[in-house]
Amino acid sequence: MAKIRTFIALELPQELKKALAELQAELRSRTDCVRWVKPEHIHLTLKFLGLTEEGLVEPVARILSNLAQGVTPFRTQIAGLGAFPNSRSPKVIWVGMPGDQGNLLQFQKQLEDALAHVGFAKEKRSFSPHLTLGRVKEGKGKRVLEQLIETYKSKDLGNFAADTTVFFRSDLHPTGPVYSALKTIKL
């Protein structure tokens, strides 16, 4: 059976994607050592499934639909620039989600547990809600990046109502990934 690359994410409103694009533009003007994620591709990944048998698409969509029925839309703050694994050795540049994330963390854990029942391994690392802005290229410029992370560590981009979750297919191309929604579900 054929396999496709998939993940589950919370969709962001256009006004937030616009604010993230403006932040990326500010940062891009000061450093060239980052491959920036296209603003339209920025989302909050709840679970990366990886290569998924096409026969599991419907069961995963059903699990997501069932779980979403029990989740009330919630607001979440978007603020603070950071890096994985840390600002001294950045590999991934992100914007965080500070504050009370109880509903988000509970939904993600329920999703993780339910998907384990159909064969998807649980993530070993604890879930850390963030929006990936870019991936750091090898080479120089990391010192400037460390300073930028410090400068923007408290940058507030506002908040949004998390009310839509999407089961995505991700096809990799030389020009970057192409995401297509397999199932869109309102909370």
C-alpha positions in Angstrom: 0.0 0.0 0.0 1.2 3.5 -0.9 2.4 5.8 1.9 2.1 9.6 2.1 3.8 12.1 4.5 1.3 13.5 6.9 0.9 15.7 10.1 -1.9 17.2 12.2 -1.9 21.0 13.0 -3.9 23.9 14.2 -4.5 26.4 11.4 -3.6 30.0 12.0 -5.8 33.0 10.9 -4.5 35.2 8.1 -3.9 38.2 10.3 -1.5 36.2 12.4 0.3 34.9 9.4 0.7 38.5 8.2 2.2 39.5 11.6 4.6 36.5 11.4 5.6 37.5 7.8 6.4 41.0 9.0 8.5 39.6 11.8 10.3 37.4 9.3 11.0 40.4 7.1 12.5 42.3 10.0 14.7 39.4 10.9 15.6 38.7 7.2 16.9 42.3 6.9 19.4 41.6 9.6 20.6 38.1 8.9 21.0 35.8 5.9 21.7 32.5 7.8 18.1 31.3 8.0 15.9 29.5 5.4 12.5 31.1 6.2 9.3 29.1 6.2 6.8 30.6 3.8 4.2 32.4 5.9 1.3 30.5 4.4 3.0 27.3 5.6 3.3 28.4 9.3 1.0 26.3 11.6 1.1 24.8 15.0 2.0 21.1 14.6 0.2 18.9 17.0 1.5 15.6 15.7 3.9 14.8 12.9 2.9 11.3 11.6 5.5 10.9 8.9 5.0 8.3 6.3 1.4 7.1 6.6 -0.2 4.2 4.8 -3.1 5.5 2.7 -5.4 3.0 4.4 -4.9 4.8 7.7 -6.0 8.2 6.4 -9.7 7.6 7.2 -9.1 6.1 10.7 -6.8 9.1 11.6 -9.4 11.5 10.2 -12.1 9.8 12.3 -10.0 9.9 15.5 -9.3 13.6 14.9 -13.0 14.3 14.3 -14.1 12.4 17.4 -11.5 14.2 19.6 -12.3 17.6 18.2 -16.0 17.3 19.2 -14.9 17.3 22.9 -12.6 20.4 22.5 -13.9 23.9 22.9 -12.1 26.6 20.8 -9.6 28.4 23.0 -7.4 31.5 22.8 -3.7 31.3 22.8 -1.0 34.0 23.0 1.8 34.2 20.4 4.9 35.9 21.7 8.7 35.6 22.1 11.4 34.6 19.7 13.4 31.5 20.6 15.5 28.7 19.1 15.9 24.9 19.3 18.0 23.5 20.8 19.0 27.0 22.3 20.0 30.5 21.2 23.7 29.8 21.3 23.4 26.9 18.8 20.2 27.6 16.9 18.9 25.1 14.4 15.2 26.2 14.4 13.9 29.7 15.0 10.4 29.9 16.5 7.8 32.1 18.1 6.4 30.7 21.3 3.1 30.4 23.0 3.5 31.6 26.5 0.8 31.6 29.2 -1.8 29.0 30.1 -1.8 26.2 27.5 -4.0 23.8 29.4 -6.6 23.2 26.7 -3.9 22.9 24.0 -1.8 20.5 25.9 -4.7 18.4 26.9 -5.9 18.2 23.2 -2.5 17.3 22.0 -2.0 14.6 24.6 -5.4 13.0 23.8 -4.4 13.1 20.1 -1.1 11.4 20.9 -2.8 8.7 23.0 -5.5 8.0 20.4 -3.1 7.8 17.5 -0.9 5.3 19.5 -3.8 2.9 19.3 -3.6 2.8 15.5 0.2 2.3 15.4 1.7 5.8 15.6 4.6 5.9 18.1 4.2 8.4 20.9 6.7 11.3 20.8 9.5 10.9 23.2 10.0 14.6 23.8 7.4 16.6 25.6 5.2 18.7 23.5 6.5 22.3 23.2 3.9 24.5 21.4 5.7 26.8 18.9 5.5 28.2 15.4 8.6 27.5 13.3 9.7 30.6 11.4 12.9 29.2 9.9 15.8 26.7 9.9 19.3 27.9 10.4 21.8 27.3 7.6 25.3 26.2 8.3 27.9 28.9 8.3 28.5 32.2 9.9 25.9 34.7 11.2 24.9 32.7 14.3 26.2 35.4 16.6 23.9 38.0 15.0 21.1 35.5 15.3 21.7 35.0 19.0 21.5 38.8 19.4 18.3 39.0 17.4 16.7 36.2 19.6 17.6 38.2 22.7 16.2 41.4 21.2 12.9 39.8 20.2 12.5 37.3 23.1 9.5 39.3 24.4 8.0 40.3 21.1 4.2 40.0 21.4 2.3 39.2 18.2 -1.1 39.0 19.9 -3.4 36.0 20.3 -5.7 34.0 18.2 -8.7 31.7 18.7 -7.6 28.1 18.0 -10.8 26.7 16.4 -9.7 24.7 13.3 -7.5 21.6 13.2 -6.2 20.1 9.9 -5.0 16.7 8.9 -2.4 17.6 6.2 -0.6 15.8 3.5 2.9 17.1 2.9 4.6 16.5 -0.5 8.3 17.5 -0.7 9.5 19.3 -3.8 12.8 21.0 -4.6 11.0 24.4 -4.2 9.8 23.4 -0.7 6.9 21.4 0.7 3.4 21.5 -0.7 0.7 21.0 1.9 -2.8 19.9 1.1 -5.7 19.3 3.6 -6.9 15.8 3.9 -9.5 16.7 6.5 -10.4 20.1 8.1 -12.2 20.0 11.4 -13.7 22.7 13.5 -13.3 22.5 17.3 
